[in-house]
Amino acid sequence: MFDFSKLIREIRVMAEKLSTWEVHSYLAGVCDYGSGYFIGQIRWW
Protein backbone atom coordinates (compact mmCIF):
# COMPACT_ATOMS: atom_id res chain seq x y z
CA MET A 1 0.00 0.00 0.00
CA PHE A 2 1.26 3.46 -0.88
CA ASP A 3 2.08 5.75 2.06
CA PHE A 4 0.17 8.98 1.34
CA SER A 5 1.12 10.64 4.64
CA LYS A 6 4.78 10.34 3.70
CA LEU A 7 4.06 11.77 0.25
CA ILE A 8 2.15 14.73 1.72
CA ARG A 9 5.01 15.41 4.14
CA GLU A 10 7.52 15.43 1.28
CA ILE A 11 5.31 17.75 -0.77
CA ARG A 12 5.12 20.17 2.17
CA VAL A 13 8.91 20.20 2.45
CA MET A 14 9.18 20.81 -1.30
CA ALA A 15 6.53 23.53 -1.11
CA GLU A 16 8.70 25.46 1.34
CA LYS A 17 11.66 25.28 -1.04
CA LEU A 18 9.88 25.94 -4.33
CA SER A 19 7.78 28.84 -5.47
CA THR A 20 3.99 28.53 -5.42
CA TRP A 21 3.42 28.08 -9.15
CA GLU A 22 5.99 25.28 -9.33
CA VAL A 23 4.20 23.43 -6.54
CA HIS A 24 0.81 23.87 -8.23
CA SER A 25 2.12 22.67 -11.59
CA TYR A 26 3.73 19.64 -9.90
CA LEU A 27 0.55 18.77 -7.98
CA ALA A 28 -1.52 19.18 -11.16
CA GLY A 29 0.76 16.72 -12.94
CA VAL A 30 0.60 14.24 -10.06
CA CYS A 31 -3.21 14.47 -9.87
CA ASP A 32 -3.46 14.09 -13.64
CA TYR A 33 -1.23 11.00 -13.62
CA GLY A 34 -2.94 9.54 -10.55
CA SER A 35 -6.46 9.94 -11.89
CA GLY A 36 -5.45 8.46 -15.25
CA TYR A 37 -3.77 5.53 -13.49
CA PHE A 38 -6.79 4.76 -11.30
CA ILE A 39 -9.21 5.05 -14.24
CA GLY A 40 -7.00 2.61 -16.16
CA GLN A 41 -7.05 0.16 -13.24
CA ILE A 42 -10.84 0.35 -12.94
CA ARG A 43 -11.26 -0.30 -16.68
CA TRP A 44 -9.37 -3.59 -16.44
CA TRP A 45 -11.51 -4.98 -13.59
C-alpha positions as CSV (number, residue, x, y, z in Angstrom):
1,M,0.0,0.0,0.0
2,F,1.3,3.5,-0.9
3,D,2.1,5.8,2.1
4,F,0.2,9.0,1.3
5,S,1.1,10.6,4.6
6,K,4.8,10.3,3.7
7,L,4.1,11.8,0.3
8,I,2.2,14.7,1.7
9,R,5.0,15.4,4.1
10,E,7.5,15.4,1.3
11,I,5.3,17.7,-0.8
12,R,5.1,20.2,2.2
13,V,8.9,20.2,2.4
14,M,9.2,20.8,-1.3
15,A,6.5,23.5,-1.1
16,E,8.7,25.5,1.3
17,K,11.7,25.3,-1.0
18,L,9.9,25.9,-4.3
19,S,7.8,28.8,-5.5
20,T,4.0,28.5,-5.4
21,W,3.4,28.1,-9.1
22,E,6.0,25.3,-9.3
23,V,4.2,23.4,-6.5
24,H,0.8,23.9,-8.2
25,S,2.1,22.7,-11.6
26,Y,3.7,19.6,-9.9
27,L,0.6,18.8,-8.0
28,A,-1.5,19.2,-11.2
29,G,0.8,16.7,-12.9
30,V,0.6,14.2,-10.1
31,C,-3.2,14.5,-9.9
32,D,-3.5,14.1,-13.6
33,Y,-1.2,11.0,-13.6
34,G,-2.9,9.5,-10.5
35,S,-6.5,9.9,-11.9
36,G,-5.5,8.5,-15.2
37,Y,-3.8,5.5,-13.5
38,F,-6.8,4.8,-11.3
39,I,-9.2,5.0,-14.2
40,G,-7.0,2.6,-16.2
41,Q,-7.1,0.2,-13.2
42,I,-10.8,0.3,-12.9
43,R,-11.3,-0.3,-16.7
44,W,-9.4,-3.6,-16.4
45,W,-11.5,-5.0,-13.6
